[in-house]
Amino acid sequence: MKQILFLLLMLSTTVALAQKGGWALLQNDKAIFTARTEDEEKNKLALQRAHFAQGQKYVLTYKGSTAKGWKRYIVCTTPDGTDLREVAAAALAFTAADLKTWTQQHKDLQFYTWTIPADPAKAAVVRVRRVHLVTLTAPAP
């Protein structure tokens, strides 16, 4: 009985620690979107015309930890799966000019993250699951 309780305690602690992560979209160092759980229906941000003002800088940061020996990637994609920008880091930076260029061609921009082992031999056999961070929707023209 004690072993079962111990295992349940360890499992709940692991789940609690895993949920400490999260992500945020910063506009000029001010958070305009934050989330802690993956939900493609809820994790959406409708862009306003002010988001495209010259000089605006954006950073999408992933706050969770990455296991030692693994690399984190963040990518901006279109709904048809075309990658617009990908970085091997816990943050993806872009400008209002980038945002304007991307949304002229695509109404929605989807941001995902994933991790893979840094060792190419291990990375070749690992199944990767992308985690949806946020979808940005352009304003109507």
Rosetta constraint file for C-alpha pairs under 8 A:
AtomPair CA 1 CA 5 HARMONIC 6.32 0.50
AtomPair CA 2 CA 6 HARMONIC 6.02 0.50
AtomPair CA 3 CA 7 HARMONIC 6.11 0.50
AtomPair CA 4 CA 8 HARMONIC 6.17 0.50
AtomPair CA 5 CA 9 HARMONIC 6.10 0.50
AtomPair CA 6 CA 10 HARMONIC 6.18 0.50
AtomPair CA 7 CA 11 HARMONIC 6.07 0.50
AtomPair CA 8 CA 12 HARMONIC 6.11 0.50
AtomPair CA 9 CA 13 HARMONIC 6.13 0.50
AtomPair CA 10 CA 14 HARMONIC 6.12 0.50
AtomPair CA 11 CA 15 HARMONIC 6.21 0.50
AtomPair CA 12 CA 16 HARMONIC 6.06 0.50
AtomPair CA 13 CA 17 HARMONIC 6.12 0.50
AtomPair CA 14 CA 18 HARMONIC 6.10 0.50
AtomPair CA 15 CA 19 HARMONIC 6.30 0.50
AtomPair CA 16 CA 20 HARMONIC 6.73 0.50
AtomPair CA 17 CA 21 HARMONIC 7.90 0.50
AtomPair CA 18 CA 64 HARMONIC 7.71 0.50
AtomPair CA 19 CA 36 HARMONIC 6.91 0.50
AtomPair CA 19 CA 37 HARMONIC 7.87 0.50
AtomPair CA 20 CA 36 HARMONIC 7.66 0.50
AtomPair CA 20 CA 64 HARMONIC 6.77 0.50
AtomPair CA 21 CA 36 HARMONIC 6.38 0.50
AtomPair CA 21 CA 62 HARMONIC 7.43 0.50
AtomPair CA 21 CA 63 HARMONIC 5.14 0.50
AtomPair CA 21 CA 64 HARMONIC 3.68 0.50
AtomPair CA 21 CA 65 HARMONIC 6.96 0.50
AtomPair CA 22 CA 34 HARMONIC 7.38 0.50
AtomPair CA 22 CA 35 HARMONIC 5.69 0.50
AtomPair CA 22 CA 36 HARMONIC 4.11 0.50
AtomPair CA 22 CA 37 HARMONIC 7.04 0.50
AtomPair CA 22 CA 62 HARMONIC 6.03 0.50
AtomPair CA 22 CA 63 HARMONIC 5.20 0.50
AtomPair CA 22 CA 64 HARMONIC 5.83 0.50
AtomPair CA 23 CA 34 HARMONIC 5.71 0.50
AtomPair CA 23 CA 35 HARMONIC 5.62 0.50
AtomPair CA 23 CA 36 HARMONIC 6.42 0.50
AtomPair CA 23 CA 60 HARMONIC 7.15 0.50
AtomPair CA 23 CA 61 HARMONIC 5.50 0.50
AtomPair CA 23 CA 62 HARMONIC 4.39 0.50
AtomPair CA 23 CA 63 HARMONIC 5.47 0.50
AtomPair CA 23 CA 64 HARMONIC 7.68 0.50
AtomPair CA 23 CA 133 HARMONIC 7.13 0.50
AtomPair CA 24 CA 31 HARMONIC 6.35 0.50
AtomPair CA 24 CA 32 HARMONIC 7.55 0.50
AtomPair CA 24 CA 33 HARMONIC 5.54 0.50
AtomPair CA 24 CA 34 HARMONIC 4.25 0.50
AtomPair CA 24 CA 35 HARMONIC 6.56 0.50
AtomPair CA 24 CA 60 HARMONIC 5.75 0.50
AtomPair CA 24 CA 61 HARMONIC 5.47 0.50
AtomPair CA 24 CA 62 HARMONIC 6.78 0.50
AtomPair CA 24 CA 63 HARMONIC 7.90 0.50
AtomPair CA 25 CA 31 HARMONIC 5.75 0.50
AtomPair CA 25 CA 32 HARMONIC 5.86 0.50
AtomPair CA 25 CA 33 HARMONIC 5.10 0.50
AtomPair CA 25 CA 34 HARMONIC 6.42 0.50
AtomPair CA 25 CA 58 HARMONIC 6.92 0.50
AtomPair CA 25 CA 59 HARMONIC 5.79 0.50
AtomPair CA 25 CA 60 HARMONIC 4.38 0.50
AtomPair CA 25 CA 61 HARMONIC 6.47 0.50
AtomPair CA 26 CA 30 HARMONIC 5.05 0.50
AtomPair CA 26 CA 31 HARMONIC 4.32 0.50
AtomPair CA 26 CA 32 HARMONIC 5.78 0.50
AtomPair CA 26 CA 33 HARMONIC 7.20 0.50
AtomPair CA 26 CA 58 HARMONIC 5.45 0.50
AtomPair CA 26 CA 59 HARMONIC 5.16 0.50
AtomPair CA 26 CA 60 HARMONIC 6.25 0.50
AtomPair CA 26 CA 61 HARMONIC 7.86 0.50
AtomPair CA 27 CA 31 HARMONIC 6.26 0.50
AtomPair CA 27 CA 32 HARMONIC 6.44 0.50
AtomPair CA 27 CA 56 HARMONIC 6.73 0.50
AtomPair CA 27 CA 57 HARMONIC 5.75 0.50
AtomPair CA 27 CA 58 HARMONIC 4.66 0.50
AtomPair CA 27 CA 59 HARMONIC 6.81 0.50
AtomPair CA 28 CA 56 HARMONIC 6.28 0.50
AtomPair CA 28 CA 57 HARMONIC 5.25 0.50
AtomPair CA 28 CA 58 HARMONIC 6.22 0.50
AtomPair CA 29 CA 58 HARMONIC 7.79 0.50
AtomPair CA 29 CA 59 HARMONIC 7.92 0.50
AtomPair CA 33 CA 45 HARMONIC 7.28 0.50
AtomPair CA 35 CA 43 HARMONIC 7.13 0.50
AtomPair CA 35 CA 133 HARMONIC 7.73 0.50
AtomPair CA 38 CA 43 HARMONIC 7.35 0.50
AtomPair CA 38 CA 131 HARMONIC 6.68 0.50
AtomPair CA 38 CA 132 HARMONIC 5.88 0.50
AtomPair CA 38 CA 133 HARMONIC 6.43 0.50
AtomPair CA 39 CA 43 HARMONIC 5.69 0.50
AtomPair CA 39 CA 132 HARMONIC 7.18 0.50
AtomPair CA 40 CA 44 HARMONIC 7.19 0.50
AtomPair CA 40 CA 132 HARMONIC 6.52 0.50
AtomPair CA 40 CA 133 HARMONIC 7.89 0.50
AtomPair CA 40 CA 134 HARMONIC 7.19 0.50
AtomPair CA 40 CA 135 HARMONIC 7.49 0.50
AtomPair CA 43 CA 133 HARMONIC 6.80 0.50
AtomPair CA 43 CA 134 HARMONIC 4.91 0.50
AtomPair CA 43 CA 135 HARMONIC 6.41 0.50
AtomPair CA 44 CA 134 HARMONIC 5.49 0.50
AtomPair CA 44 CA 135 HARMONIC 4.72 0.50
AtomPair CA 44 CA 136 HARMONIC 5.93 0.50
AtomPair CA 44 CA 137 HARMONIC 7.40 0.50
AtomPair CA 45 CA 134 HARMONIC 7.25 0.50
AtomPair CA 45 CA 135 HARMONIC 6.26 0.50
AtomPair CA 45 CA 136 HARMONIC 4.97 0.50
AtomPair CA 45 CA 137 HARMONIC 6.26 0.50
AtomPair CA 46 CA 136 HARMONIC 5.92 0.50
AtomPair CA 46 CA 137 HARMONIC 4.81 0.50
AtomPair CA 46 CA 138 HARMONIC 6.41 0.50
AtomPair CA 46 CA 139 HARMONIC 6.95 0.50
AtomPair CA 47 CA 51 HARMONIC 6.29 0.50
AtomPair CA 47 CA 136 HARMONIC 6.48 0.50
AtomPair CA 47 CA 137 HARMONIC 5.73 0.50
AtomPair CA 47 CA 138 HARMONIC 5.26 0.50
AtomPair CA 47 CA 139 HARMONIC 5.83 0.50
AtomPair CA 48 CA 52 HARMONIC 7.63 0.50
AtomPair CA 48 CA 138 HARMONIC 7.39 0.50
AtomPair CA 48 CA 139 HARMONIC 5.99 0.50
AtomPair CA 49 CA 53 HARMONIC 7.28 0.50
AtomPair CA 49 CA 139 HARMONIC 7.03 0.50
AtomPair CA 51 CA 56 HARMONIC 7.08 0.50
AtomPair CA 51 CA 96 HARMONIC 6.76 0.50
AtomPair CA 52 CA 56 HARMONIC 7.01 0.50
AtomPair CA 52 CA 96 HARMONIC 4.84 0.50
AtomPair CA 52 CA 97 HARMONIC 7.03 0.50
AtomPair CA 52 CA 99 HARMONIC 6.92 0.50
AtomPair CA 52 CA 100 HARMONIC 6.24 0.50
AtomPair CA 53 CA 96 HARMONIC 6.38 0.50
AtomPair CA 54 CA 96 HARMONIC 6.26 0.50
AtomPair CA 54 CA 97 HARMONIC 7.10 0.50
AtomPair CA 55 CA 95 HARMONIC 7.34 0.50
AtomPair CA 55 CA 96 HARMONIC 6.75 0.50
AtomPair CA 56 CA 95 HARMONIC 5.93 0.50
AtomPair CA 56 CA 96 HARMONIC 5.19 0.50
AtomPair CA 57 CA 93 HARMONIC 7.49 0.50
AtomPair CA 57 CA 94 HARMONIC 6.20 0.50
AtomPair CA 57 CA 95 HARMONIC 4.55 0.50
AtomPair CA 57 CA 96 HARMONIC 6.23 0.50
AtomPair CA 58 CA 93 HARMONIC 5.63 0.50
AtomPair CA 58 CA 94 HARMONIC 5.27 0.50
AtomPair CA 58 CA 95 HARMONIC 5.75 0.50
AtomPair CA 58 CA 96 HARMONIC 7.50 0.50
AtomPair CA 59 CA 91 HARMONIC 6.41 0.50
AtomPair CA 59 CA 92 HARMONIC 5.50 0.50
AtomPair CA 59 CA 93 HARMONIC 4.30 0.50
AtomPair CA 59 CA 94 HARMONIC 6.41 0.50
AtomPair CA 60 CA 91 HARMONIC 5.43 0.50
AtomPair CA 60 CA 92 HARMONIC 5.14 0.50
AtomPair CA 60 CA 93 HARMONIC 6.44 0.50
AtomPair CA 61 CA 90 HARMONIC 5.85 0.50
AtomPair CA 61 CA 91 HARMONIC 4.24 0.50
AtomPair CA 61 CA 92 HARMONIC 6.54 0.50
AtomPair CA 62 CA 90 HARMONIC 5.23 0.50
AtomPair CA 62 CA 91 HARMONIC 6.18 0.50
AtomPair CA 63 CA 90 HARMONIC 7.42 0.50
AtomPair CA 66 CA 70 HARMONIC 6.54 0.50
AtomPair CA 66 CA 71 HARMONIC 7.15 0.50
AtomPair CA 66 CA 72 HARMONIC 6.73 0.50
AtomPair CA 66 CA 115 HARMONIC 7.48 0.50
AtomPair CA 69 CA 117 HARMONIC 5.97 0.50
AtomPair CA 69 CA 118 HARMONIC 5.56 0.50
AtomPair CA 69 CA 119 HARMONIC 7.49 0.50
AtomPair CA 70 CA 115 HARMONIC 6.31 0.50
AtomPair CA 70 CA 116 HARMONIC 5.43 0.50
AtomPair CA 70 CA 117 HARMONIC 4.11 0.50
AtomPair CA 70 CA 118 HARMONIC 4.91 0.50
AtomPair CA 70 CA 119 HARMONIC 7.95 0.50
AtomPair CA 71 CA 88 HARMONIC 6.65 0.50
AtomPair CA 71 CA 89 HARMONIC 7.37 0.50
AtomPair CA 71 CA 115 HARMONIC 5.35 0.50
AtomPair CA 71 CA 116 HARMONIC 5.46 0.50
AtomPair CA 71 CA 117 HARMONIC 6.02 0.50
AtomPair CA 71 CA 118 HARMONIC 5.63 0.50
AtomPair CA 72 CA 88 HARMONIC 5.68 0.50
AtomPair CA 72 CA 89 HARMONIC 5.54 0.50
AtomPair CA 72 CA 90 HARMONIC 6.12 0.50
AtomPair CA 72 CA 113 HARMONIC 7.00 0.50
AtomPair CA 72 CA 114 HARMONIC 5.75 0.50
AtomPair CA 72 CA 115 HARMONIC 4.35 0.50
AtomPair CA 72 CA 116 HARMONIC 6.75 0.50
AtomPair CA 73 CA 86 HARMONIC 6.94 0.50
AtomPair CA 73 CA 87 HARMONIC 5.60 0.50
AtomPair CA 73 CA 88 HARMONIC 4.36 0.50
AtomPair CA 73 CA 89 HARMONIC 5.55 0.50
AtomPair CA 73 CA 90 HARMONIC 6.78 0.50
AtomPair CA 73 CA 113 HARMONIC 5.41 0.50
AtomPair CA 73 CA 114 HARMONIC 5.47 0.50
AtomPair CA 73 CA 115 HARMONIC 6.14 0.50
AtomPair CA 74 CA 86 HARMONIC 5.79 0.50
AtomPair CA 74 CA 87 HARMONIC 5.58 0.50
AtomPair CA 74 CA 88 HARMONIC 6.64 0.50
AtomPair CA 74 CA 89 HARMONIC 6.76 0.50
AtomPair CA 74 CA 90 HARMONIC 6.82 0.50
AtomPair CA 74 CA 91 HARMONIC 6.93 0.50
AtomPair CA 74 CA 92 HARMONIC 6.35 0.50
AtomPair CA 74 CA 111 HARMONIC 7.05 0.50
AtomPair CA 74 CA 112 HARMONIC 5.68 0.50
AtomPair CA 74 CA 113 HARMONIC 4.37 0.50
AtomPair CA 74 CA 114 HARMONIC 6.85 0.50
AtomPair CA 75 CA 83 HARMONIC 6.81 0.50
AtomPair CA 75 CA 84 HARMONIC 7.47 0.50
AtomPair CA 75 CA 85 HARMONIC 5.65 0.50
AtomPair CA 75 CA 86 HARMONIC 4.22 0.50
AtomPair CA 75 CA 87 HARMONIC 6.47 0.50
AtomPair CA 75 CA 92 HARMONIC 7.55 0.50
AtomPair CA 75 CA 111 HARMONIC 5.59 0.50
AtomPair CA 75 CA 112 HARMONIC 5.42 0.50
AtomPair CA 75 CA 113 HARMONIC 6.38 0.50
AtomPair CA 76 CA 83 HARMONIC 5.97 0.50
AtomPair CA 76 CA 84 HARMONIC 5.48 0.50
AtomPair CA 76 CA 85 HARMONIC 5.28 0.50
AtomPair CA 76 CA 86 HARMONIC 6.45 0.50
AtomPair CA 76 CA 109 HARMONIC 6.54 0.50
AtomPair CA 76 CA 110 HARMONIC 5.65 0.50
AtomPair CA 76 CA 111 HARMONIC 4.55 0.50
AtomPair CA 76 CA 112 HARMONIC 6.70 0.50
AtomPair CA 77 CA 81 HARMONIC 5.76 0.50
AtomPair CA 77 CA 82 HARMONIC 5.38 0.50
AtomPair CA 77 CA 83 HARMONIC 4.38 0.50
AtomPair CA 77 CA 84 HARMONIC 5.44 0.50
AtomPair CA 77 CA 85 HARMONIC 7.28 0.50
AtomPair CA 77 CA 109 HARMONIC 5.89 0.50
AtomPair CA 77 CA 110 HARMONIC 5.18 0.50
AtomPair CA 77 CA 111 HARMONIC 6.24 0.50
AtomPair CA 77 CA 112 HARMONIC 7.90 0.50
AtomPair CA 78 CA 82 HARMONIC 5.29 0.50
AtomPair CA 78 CA 83 HARMONIC 6.63 0.50
AtomPair CA 78 CA 84 HARMONIC 7.26 0.50
AtomPair CA 78 CA 106 HARMONIC 6.62 0.50
AtomPair CA 78 CA 108 HARMONIC 6.54 0.50
AtomPair CA 78 CA 109 HARMONIC 5.24 0.50
AtomPair CA 78 CA 110 HARMONIC 6.07 0.50
AtomPair CA 79 CA 106 HARMONIC 8.00 0.50
AtomPair CA 79 CA 108 HARMONIC 6.66 0.50
AtomPair CA 79 CA 109 HARMONIC 6.95 0.50
AtomPair CA 79 CA 110 HARMONIC 6.90 0.50
AtomPair CA 84 CA 102 HARMONIC 7.70 0.50
AtomPair CA 86 CA 92 HARMONIC 7.66 0.50
AtomPair CA 87 CA 91 HARMONIC 7.70 0.50
AtomPair CA 87 CA 92 HARMONIC 6.41 0.50
AtomPair CA 94 CA 98 HARMONIC 6.12 0.50
AtomPair CA 94 CA 99 HARMONIC 7.33 0.50
AtomPair CA 95 CA 99 HARMONIC 6.33 0.50
AtomPair CA 96 CA 100 HARMONIC 6.04 0.50
AtomPair CA 97 CA 101 HARMONIC 6.20 0.50
AtomPair CA 98 CA 102 HARMONIC 6.11 0.50
AtomPair CA 99 CA 103 HARMONIC 6.04 0.50
AtomPair CA 100 CA 104 HARMONIC 6.11 0.50
AtomPair CA 101 CA 105 HARMONIC 7.04 0.50
AtomPair CA 102 CA 106 HARMONIC 6.17 0.50
AtomPair CA 102 CA 109 HARMONIC 7.77 0.50
AtomPair CA 103 CA 107 HARMONIC 5.46 0.50
AtomPair CA 103 CA 108 HARMONIC 7.03 0.50
AtomPair CA 103 CA 109 HARMONIC 7.44 0.50
AtomPair CA 103 CA 138 HARMONIC 6.03 0.50
AtomPair CA 107 CA 137 HARMONIC 5.84 0.50
AtomPair CA 107 CA 138 HARMONIC 5.22 0.50
AtomPair CA 107 CA 139 HARMONIC 7.96 0.50
AtomPair CA 108 CA 135 HARMONIC 6.56 0.50
AtomPair CA 108 CA 136 HARMONIC 5.64 0.50
AtomPair CA 108 CA 137 HARMONIC 4.59 0.50
AtomPair CA 108 CA 138 HARMONIC 6.31 0.50
AtomPair CA 109 CA 135 HARMONIC 5.51 0.50
AtomPair CA 109 CA 136 HARMONIC 5.08 0.50
AtomPair CA 109 CA 137 HARMONIC 6.53 0.50
AtomPair CA 110 CA 132 HARMONIC 7.51 0.50
AtomPair CA 110 CA 133 HARMONIC 7.72 0.50
AtomPair CA 110 CA 134 HARMONIC 6.07 0.50
AtomPair CA 110 CA 135 HARMONIC 4.39 0.50
AtomPair CA 110 CA 136 HARMONIC 6.44 0.50
AtomPair CA 111 CA 132 HARMONIC 6.17 0.50
AtomPair CA 111 CA 133 HARMONIC 5.47 0.50
AtomPair CA 111 CA 134 HARMONIC 5.41 0.50
AtomPair CA 111 CA 135 HARMONIC 6.20 0.50
AtomPair CA 112 CA 130 HARMONIC 5.95 0.50
AtomPair CA 112 CA 131 HARMONIC 5.31 0.50
AtomPair CA 112 CA 132 HARMONIC 4.52 0.50
AtomPair CA 112 CA 133 HARMONIC 5.28 0.50
AtomPair CA 112 CA 134 HARMONIC 7.40 0.50
AtomPair CA 113 CA 130 HARMONIC 5.63 0.50
AtomPair CA 113 CA 131 HARMONIC 5.23 0.50
AtomPair CA 113 CA 132 HARMONIC 6.71 0.50
AtomPair CA 113 CA 133 HARMONIC 7.00 0.50
AtomPair CA 114 CA 128 HARMONIC 6.93 0.50
AtomPair CA 114 CA 129 HARMONIC 6.40 0.50
AtomPair CA 114 CA 130 HARMONIC 5.04 0.50
AtomPair CA 114 CA 131 HARMONIC 6.15 0.50
AtomPair CA 115 CA 128 HARMONIC 7.29 0.50
AtomPair CA 116 CA 123 HARMONIC 5.79 0.50
AtomPair CA 116 CA 126 HARMONIC 7.28 0.50
AtomPair CA 116 CA 128 HARMONIC 6.95 0.50
AtomPair CA 117 CA 122 HARMONIC 6.09 0.50
AtomPair CA 117 CA 123 HARMONIC 5.07 0.50
AtomPair CA 117 CA 126 HARMONIC 7.93 0.50
AtomPair CA 118 CA 122 HARMONIC 7.79 0.50
AtomPair CA 118 CA 123 HARMONIC 6.90 0.50
AtomPair CA 119 CA 123 HARMONIC 6.09 0.50
AtomPair CA 120 CA 124 HARMONIC 6.09 0.50
AtomPair CA 121 CA 125 HARMONIC 7.19 0.50
AtomPair CA 122 CA 126 HARMONIC 6.43 0.50
